[in-house]
Structure formats: C-alpha cells, structure tokens
Amino acid sequence: MFARIVECHFNPENKEKLRQTLLTVAVDIVKKYPGFIDALILFSDTEPNVAMVTTLWKTKEDCERYQREGAKALDSFKPFLKEAPIVKNYVVETAEGSVLKTLAA
C-alpha cells in the first residue's frame, strides 16, 4: 500500500471553503482512479492554517498514475492555499489485523 500526503497551508478564513472543496470536489475526482483505497483529511488542532490530505493507494504505480493524470483534484483546492502544497509519498506498513490491511486487500 502507498500513501500520498499533501500538506496545505491556508488562510484560516478559507478553512470552510477548503474543507467543503476537499470533501466534495477533490475526493470525487480521486476516488475514480484505479487503486484508490481511501482519503483522510486532517486539520491541525495546534496550527489553525494547516491541513494534511492523505490518499491511500493499492500500489506505488496507482499513486504515480494519479499524480501524472489527476492534478485536477489538487487544482480544485489550490485557490484556498497561501502557498504551493508540499506533496510526499510513503510506503504504508500495516500491522496484522489492521483495518488498512483489510482495505488494501
């Protein structure tokens, strides 16, 4: 399993617009791609202008395909950001019995 994590810095007054766009537009775009497992949208409780968007993919290739073809999701919420988002990819290791392990199967 593979994770793509996008760190977003936004103006606090845009938080609700960003949240709505992520939950409706961005997630709808991403979930149409092969290998998509789930999306997690996290808002920091200590930094009021930071959000992390994590998408989980069955394989690295699925994630890379989305990155090549799926920039529309990122474009949908860029207007609410203060600066370019930071995008990083990670291999996901799961423990036996993990819900994520079940989702990836």
C-alpha positions as CSV (number, residue, x, y, z in Angstrom):
1,M,0.0,0.0,0.0
2,F,1.1,3.5,-0.8
3,A,0.2,6.9,0.7
4,R,0.3,10.4,-0.9
5,I,0.3,13.1,1.7
6,V,-0.3,16.7,0.7
7,E,0.5,19.4,3.3
8,C,-1.6,22.5,2.8
9,H,-1.1,26.0,4.4
10,F,-4.2,28.1,4.0
11,N,-5.7,31.3,5.4
12,P,-7.9,30.5,8.4
13,E,-10.8,32.4,6.9
14,N,-10.7,29.9,3.9
15,K,-10.9,26.8,6.1
16,E,-14.6,26.0,5.5
17,K,-14.3,26.6,1.7
18,L,-11.2,24.3,1.7
19,R,-13.0,21.7,3.7
20,Q,-16.0,21.7,1.5
21,T,-14.0,21.5,-1.7
22,L,-11.8,18.7,-0.4
23,L,-14.8,16.6,0.8
24,T,-16.9,17.1,-2.4
25,V,-14.8,18.0,-5.4
26,A,-11.3,16.7,-4.7
27,V,-12.3,13.3,-3.2
28,D,-14.9,12.7,-6.0
29,I,-12.1,13.2,-8.6
30,V,-9.5,11.0,-6.7
31,K,-11.8,8.1,-6.0
32,K,-12.4,7.4,-9.7
33,Y,-8.8,6.4,-10.2
34,P,-7.8,2.7,-10.2
35,G,-6.2,1.6,-7.0
36,F,-7.7,4.3,-4.8
37,I,-8.4,3.0,-1.3
38,D,-9.4,6.0,0.9
39,A,-8.8,9.6,1.6
40,L,-8.2,11.2,5.0
41,I,-8.4,15.0,5.5
42,L,-6.8,16.2,8.7
43,F,-6.9,19.7,10.1
44,S,-4.3,20.6,12.7
45,D,-5.5,21.3,16.2
46,T,-2.4,23.3,17.0
47,E,-1.8,25.1,13.7
48,P,-5.0,26.7,12.5
49,N,-3.8,27.2,9.0
50,V,-2.5,23.6,8.2
51,A,-4.3,20.7,6.7
52,M,-3.0,17.3,5.6
53,V,-4.7,15.4,2.8
54,T,-3.7,11.7,2.7
55,T,-4.8,9.4,-0.1
56,L,-4.2,5.7,0.1
57,W,-3.4,3.6,-2.9
58,K,-3.0,-0.2,-3.5
59,T,0.3,0.2,-5.3
60,K,3.0,2.8,-5.9
61,E,2.1,2.6,-9.6
62,D,-1.5,3.5,-8.9
63,C,-0.4,6.6,-6.9
64,E,2.1,7.6,-9.6
65,R,-0.6,7.2,-12.3
66,Y,-2.9,9.5,-10.3
67,Q,-0.1,12.0,-9.9
68,R,0.5,12.1,-13.6
69,E,-3.1,12.3,-14.7
70,G,-5.1,13.6,-11.7
71,A,-3.8,17.1,-11.0
72,K,-7.4,18.3,-11.2
73,A,-8.1,17.3,-7.6
74,L,-5.2,19.5,-6.4
75,D,-6.2,22.3,-8.8
76,S,-9.7,22.3,-7.2
77,F,-8.4,23.5,-3.8
78,K,-5.3,25.5,-4.7
79,P,-7.2,28.8,-4.7
80,F,-7.7,28.5,-0.9
81,L,-3.9,27.9,-0.2
82,K,-1.4,30.5,0.9
83,E,1.5,28.7,-0.9
84,A,2.2,25.7,-3.0
85,P,1.3,22.5,-1.2
86,I,4.0,20.0,-0.2
87,V,3.5,16.6,-1.7
88,K,5.3,13.5,-0.4
89,N,4.8,9.8,-1.0
90,Y,5.2,7.0,1.5
91,V,5.1,3.2,1.6
92,V,2.5,2.1,4.2
93,E,3.4,-0.7,6.6
94,T,0.5,-2.2,8.5
95,A,0.2,-4.4,11.5
96,E,-1.6,-7.8,11.4
97,G,-5.3,-7.2,11.9
98,S,-5.1,-3.5,10.7
99,V,-8.2,-2.1,9.1
100,L,-5.9,-0.6,6.4
101,K,-4.6,-4.1,5.6
102,T,-8.1,-5.2,5.0
103,L,-8.9,-2.3,2.8
104,A,-5.8,-2.8,0.7
105,A,-6.6,-6.5,0.0
